[in-house]
Amino acid sequence: MKIKDIIAVLDEMAPLAYAEDFDNVGLLVGDRNAEAKGVLVCHDALEQVIDEAIRNNCNLVVCFHPILFSGLKKITGANYVERSILKAIKNDIAIYAVHTALDNHKNGVNKIFCDALGLVNTKILVPKKDFIRKLVTFAPVENADAVRNALFAAGAGKIGNYENCSFNSEGIGTYQGNSDSNPVVGQKHEFVKADETKIEVTFESYLSKKILDALFVSHPYEEVAYEIYDLRNELKNIGLGMIGELKTARTERDFLQLVKDAMQAEGIRHSQYRDRPVKKVAVLGGSGSFAISAAKRAGADAFVTSDLKYHQFYEAENELLLLDIGHFESERFTKNYMVDFLKEKIPNFAIILSEVNTNPVKYF
């Protein structure tokens, strides 16, 4: 097995196309064509984690946070990032990061967060925008099924919990080929009126090339008529944060204790109590202050996240309870999920969970 084969599985778990534009995900260090010896899964690919990979004969480190986030102009070992990269390169260890690609996945970071708190009826809090396109094409009636099925196989026609979604209408198509044409129906220079089916399907934008390849291969015409539109629809199954419900409402103090125990938080900063029960809960693993307003709009009684600044606690405005449980704590179980996913997809291969605690924040 090569590293690129494991990358294909990782892209199934956390498609890189789901990542935010600011992020740096994917293969950060190493040769994708190298033979894979073993995989070490961690939260942060620090130097001590690279040492752990060396001890366990793992030449691929899969991390949640990218150790390389912004550009480097030199690699001299002057800081913790450069030291990690140098050691990885010297020991032929590849590093692959998932970060917001897994944040945005419906089964990723925030679903793990929800499950840890026992939330039910979960849905995405901040759906991803500008990610959906629509293909409109026209095929001879007798070929419509084949074209449509090829588009479905390439990933088109998925809407929420439904697959193979399309809209089809019958009409008359016209064309007239020139001297260089080779029409499937009719002759050169002949004005042709043909019974055609108009096929409309939506798809995630990163699939554009795959969708068009499927269209051109399956379509019988020499020149394929098609249109692609960018849609303003939100993609409800992809995005940041989640909101769900506790099975039973709790007092605010009981809820804080639940969160502290479930996420193994050593301390929780929170906004002023509202003296109201907590039933509907929003979560966002990592830095989530940008989603406070979204949690309010969704009617959350509490919003659990991390990295809140002093003045951001004022934004609770007695509308919800804000909890800052710590960045690492809010993503605590992510690496366990990654290990379980890889073990299920690649059985009988060395997939190791890192034992190094990379949380840089300590409590007195």
C-alpha positions as CSV (number, residue, x, y, z in Angstrom):
1,M,0.0,0.0,0.0
2,K,1.3,3.4,-0.9
3,I,0.7,6.7,1.0
4,K,-1.6,7.9,-1.9
5,D,-3.9,4.9,-1.2
6,I,-4.3,6.0,2.4
7,I,-4.9,9.6,1.2
8,A,-7.8,8.3,-0.9
9,V,-9.4,6.9,2.2
10,L,-8.7,10.2,4.1
11,D,-10.4,12.1,1.3
12,E,-13.4,9.9,1.8
13,M,-13.5,10.7,5.5
14,A,-12.8,14.5,5.0
15,P,-12.9,15.6,1.4
16,L,-10.4,18.4,0.9
17,A,-12.9,20.3,-1.1
18,Y,-14.9,20.8,2.1
19,A,-12.1,22.8,3.7
20,E,-12.3,26.5,4.2
21,D,-10.3,28.7,1.8
22,F,-8.0,30.0,4.5
23,D,-6.9,26.5,5.6
24,N,-3.9,24.4,4.6
25,V,-5.0,20.8,4.4
26,G,-3.9,17.6,2.6
27,L,-0.4,16.3,2.2
28,L,1.9,18.9,3.8
29,V,5.2,16.9,3.8
30,G,6.3,13.7,2.0
31,D,6.0,11.6,-1.1
32,R,2.5,10.3,-1.9
33,N,4.1,7.5,-4.0
34,A,6.1,6.1,-1.1
35,E,5.2,2.7,0.4
36,A,3.2,3.2,3.6
37,K,4.6,1.4,6.6
38,G,2.2,2.6,9.3
39,V,0.0,5.5,10.2
40,L,0.1,7.6,13.4
41,V,-3.0,9.7,14.1
42,C,-2.6,12.8,16.3
43,H,-4.1,16.2,17.0
44,D,-1.0,18.2,16.3
45,A,2.1,17.0,14.5
46,L,4.6,18.3,17.0
47,E,8.2,17.2,17.2
48,Q,7.5,14.7,20.0
49,V,4.8,13.2,17.8
50,I,7.3,12.7,15.0
51,D,9.5,11.0,17.5
52,E,6.5,8.7,18.4
53,A,6.0,7.9,14.7
54,I,9.7,7.0,14.4
55,R,9.5,4.7,17.4
56,N,6.4,3.0,16.0
57,N,7.8,2.7,12.5
58,C,5.1,4.9,11.0
59,N,6.0,6.9,8.0
60,L,2.6,8.8,7.7
61,V,1.4,11.1,10.4
62,V,-2.3,12.1,10.0
63,C,-3.0,15.2,12.1
64,F,-6.1,17.3,12.7
65,H,-4.4,20.7,12.9
66,P,-2.0,21.5,10.0
67,I,1.5,22.0,11.4
68,L,2.2,24.1,8.3
69,F,-0.5,26.8,8.3
70,S,1.2,29.9,6.8
71,G,4.1,30.0,4.4
72,L,7.7,29.4,5.5
73,K,10.6,31.3,4.0
74,K,13.2,29.2,5.7
75,I,13.4,25.9,7.6
76,T,16.3,26.1,10.1
77,G,14.8,24.6,13.2
78,A,14.3,28.0,14.8
79,N,10.8,27.2,16.1
80,Y,8.5,24.3,16.9
81,V,7.0,24.2,13.4
82,E,10.4,24.1,11.6
83,R,11.8,21.5,14.0
84,S,8.8,19.2,13.3
85,I,9.1,19.6,9.6
86,L,12.9,19.1,9.6
87,K,12.6,15.9,11.7
88,A,9.8,14.5,9.4
89,I,11.8,15.2,6.3
90,K,15.0,13.7,7.7
91,N,13.1,10.5,8.6
92,D,11.0,10.2,5.4
93,I,7.8,10.8,7.3
94,A,4.8,12.2,5.5
95,I,2.4,14.6,7.2
96,Y,-1.2,14.9,6.2
97,A,-3.8,17.4,7.8
98,V,-7.6,17.3,7.7
99,H,-8.7,20.3,9.8
100,T,-11.7,22.2,8.4
101,A,-12.3,19.5,5.8
102,L,-13.4,17.4,8.8
103,D,-14.9,20.4,10.6
104,N,-17.4,20.8,7.7
105,H,-18.3,17.1,7.3
106,K,-21.7,16.1,8.6
107,N,-20.1,13.2,10.5
108,G,-17.0,15.1,11.5
109,V,-15.8,17.2,14.4
110,N,-19.1,18.7,15.4
111,K,-21.1,15.5,15.1
112,I,-18.5,13.9,17.4
113,F,-18.9,16.9,19.7
114,C,-22.7,16.4,19.7
115,D,-22.5,12.7,20.3
116,A,-20.2,13.3,23.3
117,L,-22.9,15.5,24.8
118,G,-25.7,13.2,23.9
119,L,-27.5,15.6,21.6
120,V,-30.2,14.3,19.2
121,N,-31.9,15.8,16.2
122,T,-28.7,17.4,15.1
123,K,-28.2,19.6,12.0
124,I,-25.5,21.9,10.6
125,L,-25.4,25.3,12.3
126,V,-23.6,27.3,9.6
127,P,-24.3,25.6,6.2
128,K,-21.6,26.1,3.6
129,K,-22.4,28.7,0.9
130,D,-21.5,29.0,-2.8
131,F,-20.9,25.3,-3.0
132,I,-23.7,24.1,-5.3
133,R,-23.9,24.2,-9.0
134,K,-26.6,23.1,-11.5
135,L,-26.1,21.4,-14.8
136,V,-28.7,21.7,-17.5
137,T,-28.2,19.5,-20.6
138,F,-30.3,18.1,-23.5
139,A,-30.2,14.6,-24.7
140,P,-32.1,12.5,-27.3
141,V,-35.1,10.9,-25.5
142,E,-33.7,7.4,-26.2
143,N,-30.4,8.3,-24.6
144,A,-31.7,10.3,-21.6
145,D,-31.6,7.5,-19.1
146,A,-27.9,6.6,-19.9
147,V,-26.8,10.2,-19.6
148,R,-28.8,10.8,-16.4
149,N,-27.4,7.6,-14.8
150,A,-23.8,8.6,-15.8
151,L,-24.3,12.0,-14.1
152,F,-25.7,10.3,-11.0
153,A,-22.7,7.9,-10.9
154,A,-20.3,10.9,-11.0
155,G,-21.9,12.4,-7.9
156,A,-24.7,14.6,-9.3
157,G,-28.2,14.6,-8.0
158,K,-27.6,14.5,-4.2
159,I,-29.8,16.7,-2.1
160,G,-29.6,16.2,1.6
161,N,-30.7,12.6,2.4
162,Y,-31.7,11.9,-1.2
163,E,-29.8,10.7,-4.2
164,N,-30.5,10.5,-8.0
165,C,-32.5,13.7,-7.9
166,S,-33.2,15.4,-11.2
167,F,-35.8,17.3,-13.2
168,N,-36.7,16.2,-16.7
169,S,-38.9,17.8,-19.4
170,E,-39.6,16.9,-23.0
171,G,-39.1,19.3,-25.9
172,I,-37.8,19.8,-29.4
173,G,-34.2,20.5,-30.1
174,T,-33.0,21.9,-33.4
175,Y,-29.6,22.1,-35.1
176,Q,-27.9,22.3,-38.4
177,G,-24.4,21.1,-38.9
178,N,-21.8,22.7,-41.2
179,S,-19.4,21.0,-43.6
180,D,-17.1,19.8,-40.8
181,S,-19.9,18.3,-38.7
182,N,-20.7,14.7,-38.1
183,P,-24.2,14.6,-36.7
184,V,-25.6,11.5,-35.0
185,V,-29.1,12.3,-36.3
186,G,-29.5,13.9,-39.8
187,Q,-27.0,14.9,-42.4
188,K,-24.5,17.8,-42.8
189,H,-26.3,21.1,-43.7
190,E,-29.7,19.5,-42.8
191,F,-32.0,21.4,-40.4
192,V,-32.9,18.8,-37.8
193,K,-35.8,18.8,-35.3
194,A,-35.2,16.1,-32.7
195,D,-37.2,14.9,-29.6
196,E,-35.0,15.6,-26.6
197,T,-35.1,15.4,-22.8
198,K,-33.9,18.4,-20.8
199,I,-32.0,17.1,-17.8
200,E,-31.4,19.3,-14.7
201,V,-29.2,18.1,-11.8
202,T,-27.4,19.8,-9.0
203,F,-23.9,18.9,-7.7
204,E,-21.2,20.0,-5.3
205,S,-18.8,22.4,-7.2
206,Y,-15.7,20.4,-6.6
207,L,-17.2,17.6,-8.7
208,S,-17.4,19.9,-11.8
209,K,-14.7,18.1,-13.9
210,K,-16.0,14.6,-13.0
211,I,-19.5,15.6,-13.9
212,L,-18.5,17.1,-17.2
213,D,-16.3,14.1,-18.1
214,A,-19.3,11.8,-17.4
215,L,-21.6,14.0,-19.5
216,F,-19.2,14.0,-22.5
217,V,-18.6,10.2,-22.4
218,S,-22.2,9.2,-22.0
219,H,-23.8,11.7,-24.4
220,P,-24.2,10.6,-28.1
221,Y,-23.9,14.0,-29.7
222,E,-20.7,15.3,-31.3
223,E,-21.3,18.7,-29.7
224,V,-23.0,18.5,-26.3
225,A,-25.2,21.4,-25.3
226,Y,-25.0,22.2,-21.6
227,E,-25.2,25.0,-19.1
228,I,-23.7,25.3,-15.6
229,Y,-25.0,27.7,-13.0
230,D,-23.7,28.8,-9.6
231,L,-26.5,28.5,-7.1
232,R,-27.0,30.6,-4.0
233,N,-28.6,27.7,-2.1
234,E,-26.9,26.6,1.2
235,L,-25.7,23.1,1.4
236,K,-27.5,21.9,4.5
237,N,-25.4,18.8,5.1
238,I,-22.0,20.5,4.9
239,G,-20.9,23.3,7.1
240,L,-19.5,24.5,10.5
241,G,-21.0,23.8,13.9
242,M,-24.1,21.8,14.7
243,I,-27.2,22.3,16.8
244,G,-29.2,19.6,18.5
245,E,-31.2,18.9,21.6
246,L,-30.7,17.3,24.9
247,K,-33.0,14.4,25.5
248,T,-34.0,16.0,28.8
249,A,-33.8,19.7,29.6
250,R,-31.2,20.6,32.3
251,T,-30.6,23.5,34.6
252,E,-27.7,25.7,33.5
253,R,-25.4,24.4,36.3
254,D,-26.3,20.8,35.5
255,F,-25.5,21.4,31.9
256,L,-22.1,22.9,32.7
257,Q,-21.3,19.8,34.7
258,L,-22.4,17.6,31.9
259,V,-20.2,19.4,29.4
260,K,-17.2,19.5,31.8
261,D,-17.5,15.7,32.4
262,A,-18.2,14.7,28.8
263,M,-15.4,16.8,27.3
264,Q,-13.0,16.3,30.2
265,A,-12.6,20.1,30.5
266,E,-10.5,21.3,33.4
267,G,-12.4,24.6,33.5
268,I,-15.2,26.3,31.7
269,R,-15.5,30.1,31.1
270,H,-19.2,31.0,30.6
271,S,-21.5,34.0,30.3
272,Q,-24.0,35.1,32.9
273,Y,-26.6,32.6,33.9
274,R,-30.1,33.2,32.5
275,D,-31.8,31.0,35.1
276,R,-33.6,29.1,32.3
277,P,-33.4,25.4,31.4
278,V,-31.1,24.3,28.6
279,K,-32.6,22.0,26.0
280,K,-31.4,23.2,22.6
281,V,-27.6,23.3,22.3
282,A,-25.3,24.6,19.6
283,V,-21.6,23.4,19.4
284,L,-18.6,24.4,17.3
285,G,-15.3,22.7,17.8
286,G,-12.3,25.1,17.8
287,S,-12.6,28.8,17.5
288,G,-16.3,29.5,17.2
289,S,-17.0,33.2,18.2
290,F,-18.1,34.0,14.6
291,A,-21.1,31.7,15.0
292,I,-22.6,33.3,18.1
293,S,-25.2,35.1,16.0
294,A,-26.0,31.9,14.1
295,A,-26.6,30.1,17.4
296,K,-29.0,32.8,18.5
297,R,-30.9,32.7,15.2
298,A,-31.2,29.0,15.6
299,G,-32.8,29.4,19.0
300,A,-30.0,27.7,21.0
301,D,-30.3,27.9,24.8
302,A,-26.5,27.4,25.0
303,F,-23.5,27.6,22.6
304,V,-20.4,25.5,23.4
305,T,-17.2,26.4,21.7
306,S,-13.8,27.9,22.5
307,D,-11.4,30.9,22.2
308,L,-14.0,33.5,23.1
309,K,-12.6,36.9,23.9
310,Y,-13.7,39.1,26.9
311,H,-16.1,41.3,25.0
312,Q,-17.6,38.4,23.1
313,F,-19.2,37.1,26.3
314,Y,-21.3,40.3,26.3
315,E,-22.8,39.0,23.0
316,A,-24.8,36.5,24.9
317,E,-27.2,39.4,25.8
318,N,-29.2,37.1,28.0
319,E,-30.4,35.2,24.9
320,L,-28.2,32.1,25.4
321,L,-25.5,30.8,27.7
322,L,-22.0,30.9,26.1
323,L,-19.5,28.3,27.1
324,D,-15.7,28.4,26.3
325,I,-14.4,24.9,27.2
326,G,-10.9,25.2,25.6
327,H,-9.8,24.7,22.0
328,F,-8.2,21.3,22.5
329,E,-11.1,20.1,24.7
330,S,-13.7,21.0,22.1
331,E,-11.9,18.8,19.5
332,R,-10.7,16.2,22.0
333,F,-12.2,13.0,20.5
334,T,-11.5,13.9,16.8
335,K,-8.3,11.8,16.6
336,N,-10.2,8.8,18.0
337,Y,-12.8,9.1,15.3
338,M,-10.0,9.3,12.6
339,V,-8.4,6.1,13.9
340,D,-11.7,4.2,14.0
341,F,-12.5,5.3,10.5
342,L,-9.1,4.3,9.1
343,K,-9.2,0.9,10.9
344,E,-12.6,0.2,9.4
345,K,-11.5,1.1,5.9
346,I,-8.0,-0.4,6.1
347,P,-8.1,-3.4,8.4
348,N,-5.0,-5.4,9.1
349,F,-2.7,-2.4,8.8
350,A,-0.8,-0.5,11.4
351,I,-3.1,2.5,12.5
352,I,-1.9,3.9,15.8
353,L,-3.5,6.5,18.0
354,S,-0.9,9.0,19.3
355,E,-0.4,9.0,23.1
356,V,1.1,12.4,23.1
357,N,-1.1,15.1,24.7
358,T,-0.5,18.2,22.5
359,N,-2.7,20.6,24.3
360,P,-0.5,23.7,24.9
361,V,-2.9,25.1,27.5
362,K,-2.4,24.1,31.1
363,Y,-4.5,24.9,34.2
364,F,-3.2,25.6,37.7
